[in-house]
Amino acid sequence: MRKLSRHSVPVIIVLVIFGVEVVFKHRYDSSNVDVVLNHICNLKFIPNALSRLVAVAFDENALNVLQKKHPTVPNVLVNLEQYTRTIDSDMENRRYLIYSFALVTHAKICASLAARGIDFWSMHQVCA
């Protein structure tokens, strides 16, 4: 029997998404979520890709859309609201601070997978 190497194990595909509502209060723009949904549609043409997909959402709207359209894709909500509420909405660089929270979270997910020797491919779809 052939022994599997760690590189023959299916790669985990991580999609990280959030809508613009997280950055701009009182306005929701689903364009980032739409890009991810389109990406998932494209993954259907790659054998076994959807079975390896994991999604991380940063807002409830993005999570709900993903769960509704693709209920078999495992997903998790990392709610940044407790952090974004602490940032004054009048701050000039508020958008970039929130974007930084998302980047740090994404980096920690990747570092955690890498530290465990898990092969992965990752996409980060956010607004900047």
Buried (B, 14 or more C-beta within 10 A) or exposed (E): EEEEEEEEEEBBBBBBBBBBBBBBEEEEEBEBBBBBBEBBEEBEEEEEBBEBBBBBBBBBBBBEBBBEEBEEBEBEBBBBEEBBEEBEEEEEEBBEBBBEBBBEBBEEBBEEBEEEEEBBEBBBBBBE
